Amino acid sequence: MSGTKVEFEDVSKVFGSSITALDGVTLTVEPGEIIGVIGYSGAGKSTLVRMINGLDTPTSGALRLDGTNIVGMSEKELRKVRRNIGMIFQQFNLLSSKTVAGNVEYPLKLAGVPAAERKERVQELLSFVGLGDRGKAYPEQLSGGQKQRVGIARALATDPALLLADEATSALDPETTEEVLALLRRVNRELGITIVVITHEMDVVRSIADKVAVMEKGRVVEYGSVYEVFSNPQTGVAQRFVATSLRNTPDEFESEDLLFHEGRLFTITLSEESGFFSAAASAKDNGAVIHIVHGGITTLQKHSFGKVTVRLVGPDKVVEQFYQSLKSTTNIEEITR
């Protein structure tokens, strides 16, 4: 299967006369990609996902699925479009009166699939999500993670080429979240489905996405590979999100404590081109002592990056030379009172 290509072209959405939910969004999701759309409450994330499945209509702009503009389509036409789109919800949205199998079977019934074929497809999907023996159970008998697995199985029932996950892990604990994200990665890898993940958690983006779009006040303010945005966030909102996930710089209170000691403090961005280690070796050879006091390194998309905070104690000239040499190769900031 080939996943759906999603293209937003200058899409805006205004509610009433003054509430702008989306403001000129231009964004492309390539077939088979996983894109994370992240932003704080009110950024426009949910409106964006409702545009994709035709539940909201843009005030202006075009929205193309595999090259077809769905803006202006009739409800009948949109129903056909939605058959190719699976939805996963934060609160699972399972029917409490139906069994697990009944929940997964429901969209197949609506699509008019014959009973024997439905039964076979349901069992296949429940096995795929690791719930092959729970078909007769009811939602109230399941854990949160199991409920979301049922939600994923149901979303896959009609063989969609596009999957929309709207805050799909927000109600789950961290361990269960990772299990659900691993399942979504498997869905993408084995079935080739395009996945759009709406979230306010940078760890979700870090764990699953190929690309990330950062939203603020209805606009996409930053977009790129997960590595690009994590290693070098350009906007304030992206920097705040990355900081919550990586925690590789000292906060205000930690910085104040570090400043009570002698020497100069520097926070340095590490990458393959930063030159930190050669600069540190040179400073050490010239009589400076380097203490690593804070930091963190991570690997994303086969690239390593991070930040380290160091204290240099030694001759003023040597410490200044260390600072100046790194200024030309990487981002270095001195922590001062």
C-alpha positions in Angstrom: 0.0 0.0 0.0 1.1 3.6 -0.7 0.2 6.1 1.9 -1.7 9.3 1.2 0.0 12.6 0.2 -1.4 15.5 2.2 -1.0 19.1 0.9 -2.1 22.3 2.7 -1.9 25.3 0.4 -2.3 28.7 2.2 -5.2 27.3 4.3 -7.0 29.6 6.7 -10.0 29.0 9.0 -11.8 31.8 10.7 -14.7 31.1 13.1 -17.3 33.8 13.4 -15.8 37.2 12.5 -12.7 37.3 14.7 -11.4 33.9 15.8 -8.6 32.7 13.5 -7.9 29.0 14.1 -5.6 28.6 11.0 -3.7 31.4 9.4 -2.2 30.6 6.0 -1.0 27.1 6.6 1.1 25.6 3.8 2.4 22.1 4.6 3.1 18.9 2.7 3.1 15.4 4.1 4.7 12.9 1.8 3.2 9.4 1.2 4.3 7.0 4.0 5.7 9.7 6.3 4.9 10.1 9.9 4.6 13.8 10.8 4.2 15.2 14.3 2.1 18.4 14.6 2.9 20.0 17.9 1.7 23.1 19.7 0.2 24.4 22.9 -3.5 24.5 23.5 -5.2 26.9 21.0 -2.4 26.6 18.4 -4.7 25.2 15.8 -3.7 21.5 15.9 -7.2 20.0 16.2 -8.6 22.3 13.5 -5.8 21.2 11.2 -6.7 17.5 11.7 -10.4 18.2 11.3 -9.6 19.8 7.9 -8.0 16.6 6.7 -11.0 14.5 7.3 -13.4 17.1 6.1 -15.1 17.8 9.4 -14.1 21.5 9.1 -14.0 23.5 5.8 -11.2 26.1 5.2 -12.3 29.7 4.9 -9.7 30.0 2.2 -7.0 27.9 0.6 -6.7 24.4 -0.9 -6.3 21.0 0.8 -5.3 18.2 -1.4 -5.3 14.4 -0.7 -3.3 12.6 -3.4 -3.7 15.7 -5.6 -7.5 16.0 -5.2 -8.7 19.2 -3.6 -11.3 18.2 -1.0 -12.4 21.8 -0.3 -15.9 22.4 -1.6 -16.8 18.7 -1.8 -20.3 17.7 -1.0 -20.9 15.6 2.2 -21.5 12.5 -0.1 -18.1 13.0 -1.7 -16.4 13.6 1.7 -17.9 10.3 3.0 -16.0 8.5 0.2 -12.8 10.4 1.1 -13.2 9.4 4.8 -13.3 5.7 4.0 -9.6 6.0 3.2 -8.8 7.8 6.5 -8.5 6.1 9.9 -8.9 8.1 13.2 -7.5 7.4 16.6 -8.8 9.5 19.5 -7.5 10.6 22.9 -10.4 9.1 24.8 -10.6 5.9 22.6 -14.3 6.5 21.6 -15.1 2.8 21.9 -18.8 1.7 22.0 -19.2 0.4 25.6 -22.2 -1.8 24.5 -20.1 -3.7 22.0 -17.4 -6.2 22.5 -13.8 -5.6 21.4 -14.6 -7.6 18.2 -17.8 -5.6 17.7 -16.0 -2.3 17.9 -13.5 -3.3 15.3 -16.2 -4.8 13.1 -18.4 -1.7 13.2 -16.8 0.3 10.4 -16.8 -2.9 8.3 -20.6 -3.2 8.8 -21.0 0.4 7.7 -19.0 -0.3 4.6 -21.2 -3.2 3.7 -18.5 -5.9 4.0 -20.0 -9.5 4.1 -20.2 -11.1 7.5 -17.7 -13.9 6.9 -15.2 -11.5 5.5 -15.8 -9.1 8.5 -15.1 -11.9 11.0 -11.8 -12.9 9.3 -10.7 -9.2 9.1 -11.5 -8.5 12.7 -9.5 -11.5 13.9 -6.6 -10.5 11.7 -6.6 -7.0 13.1 -6.9 -8.0 16.7 -3.9 -10.4 16.2 -2.0 -7.6 14.6 -2.4 -5.3 17.6 -1.7 -8.0 20.1 -5.3 -8.6 21.3 -6.1 -11.8 19.4 -7.6 -13.5 22.5 -9.7 -10.5 23.8 -12.4 -10.3 21.1 -15.2 -11.2 23.4 -14.2 -8.7 26.2 -15.9 -5.4 26.6 -14.1 -2.0 26.8 -14.6 -1.7 30.5 -12.6 -4.9 31.0 -9.5 -3.4 29.3 -6.6 -1.2 30.4 -6.1 2.2 28.7 -3.4 0.8 26.5 -5.5 -2.1 25.4 -8.4 0.3 24.6 -6.1 2.3 22.4 -5.0 -0.9 20.6 -8.6 -1.6 19.9 -8.9 1.9 18.6 -6.0 1.4 16.3 -7.4 -1.9 15.0 -10.8 -0.2 14.4 -9.0 2.6 12.5 -7.3 0.1 10.3 -10.4 -1.9 9.5 -11.2 -0.4 6.1 -7.5 -0.5 4.9 -6.9 3.3 5.1 -3.9 4.9 3.4 -3.9 7.8 6.0 -4.1 7.6 9.8 -4.9 10.6 12.0 -3.9 10.3 15.7 -5.4 13.2 17.7 -3.6 13.3 21.1 -3.8 9.5 21.0 -1.4 8.9 23.9 -2.4 11.8 26.2 -4.5 9.6 28.5 -1.8 6.9 28.8 1.1 6.5 31.2 4.6 6.7 29.8 5.2 3.0 29.5 1.9 2.4 27.8 2.5 5.4 25.6 5.7 3.9 24.3 3.9 0.6 23.5 1.2 2.4 21.5 3.8 4.4 19.7 5.8 1.3 18.8 2.6 -0.2 17.4 2.0 2.9 15.3 5.6 2.7 14.0 4.9 -0.9 13.0 1.7 0.2 11.2 3.7 2.7 9.3 6.6 0.4 8.5 4.6 -2.7 7.5 1.5 -1.1 5.9 3.1 2.0 4.4 0.3 4.2 5.9 0.9 8.0 6.2 0.4 9.0 9.8 -0.4 12.5 11.1 0.2 12.7 14.9 -1.3 15.7 16.7 0.3 16.1 20.1 1.5 18.6 22.7 4.3 16.2 23.9 7.7 16.6 22.3 8.6 13.1 23.5 5.9 11.6 21.3 7.4 13.5 18.3 10.8 12.4 19.2 9.8 8.8 19.5 7.8 8.3 16.3 7.9 11.1 13.7 10.0 11.6 10.6 9.1 15.3 10.3 7.6 17.8 12.8 5.5 20.9 12.3 5.5 23.4 15.2 2.3 25.4 15.4 1.6 28.7 17.2 -1.5 30.9 16.9 -2.8 29.1 13.9 0.5 29.2 11.9 3.2 26.6 11.2 6.2 28.5 12.6 8.8 25.8 12.2 9.0 22.7 10.0 11.7 20.1 9.3 13.1 16.7 10.1 12.9 15.8 13.8 16.7 16.0 14.0 16.7 19.5 12.5 14.1 20.9 14.8 15.5 19.2 18.0 19.1 20.0 17.3 18.6 23.6 16.2 15.1 25.0 17.1 14.7 28.4 15.6 11.6 29.7 17.3 10.8 30.4 20.9 7.9 27.9 21.0 10.1 25.2 19.4 12.9 25.9 21.9 10.5 25.5 24.8 9.2 22.2 23.5 12.7 20.8 22.9 13.8 21.9 26.4 11.0 19.9 28.0 12.1 16.8 26.2 15.9 17.0 26.3 16.6 18.8 29.7 20.2 19.3 28.6 20.7 22.9 30.0 20.6 24.0 33.6 17.5 25.8 34.7 17.6 29.2 36.5 18.0 27.7 40.0 20.7 25.3 38.9 22.6 28.1 37.1 22.5 30.3 40.3 24.0 27.4 42.3 26.7 26.8 39.7 27.8 30.5 39.7 28.9 30.3 43.4 32.0 28.4 42.3 35.2 29.9 40.7 35.7 29.9 36.9 33.6 30.8 33.9 30.5 28.8 32.9 29.6 28.0 29.3 26.8 26.1 27.7 27.8 24.6 24.3 25.8 23.1 21.6 27.4 19.8 20.5 27.2 18.4 17.0 29.4 16.6 14.6 30.9 20.0 13.5 31.1 21.8 16.9 34.8 21.4 17.6 34.2 21.2 21.3 36.6 18.4 22.0 39.6 19.9 20.2 39.0 23.3 21.9 38.8 21.5 25.3 42.0 19.6 24.7 43.8 22.8 23.7 42.6 24.6 26.8 43.7 21.7 29.0 47.1 21.6 27.4 47.5 25.3 28.2 46.7 25.0 31.9 43.0 25.2 32.2 40.9 22.7 34.1 37.5 21.8 32.6 34.6 20.5 34.7 31.5 19.2 33.0 28.6 20.3 35.3 25.5 19.6 33.2 24.5 18.2 29.9 22.9 15.6 27.7 23.5 13.9 24.4 20.8 12.2 22.3 20.7 10.4 19.0 17.9 11.0 16.5 17.6 9.8 12.9 21.2 8.5 13.1 22.6 11.8 14.2 24.0 12.6 17.7 23.6 16.1 19.2 23.1 17.8 22.6 24.4 20.4 24.9 27.0 20.5 27.6 27.6 23.1 30.4 31.2 23.3 31.5 33.2 25.3 34.0 36.7 26.4 33.0 39.2 27.4 35.7 42.6 28.6 34.5 44.5 31.6 33.0 42.1 34.3 31.7 43.8 34.2 28.3 43.3 30.5 27.9 39.7 30.5 28.9 38.9 33.5 26.6 40.7 31.7 23.7 38.5 28.6 24.4 35.4 30.8 24.2 36.4 32.6 21.1 37.5 29.5 19.2 34.1 27.9 19.7 32.1 31.0 18.8 33.1 30.5 15.2 32.0 26.8 15.0 29.0 26.4 17.3 26.5 28.0 19.6 28.2 28.9 22.9 26.7 31.0 25.6 28.3 32.1 28.8 26.3 31.9 32.0 26.7 35.0 34.1 25.1 36.6 37.1 
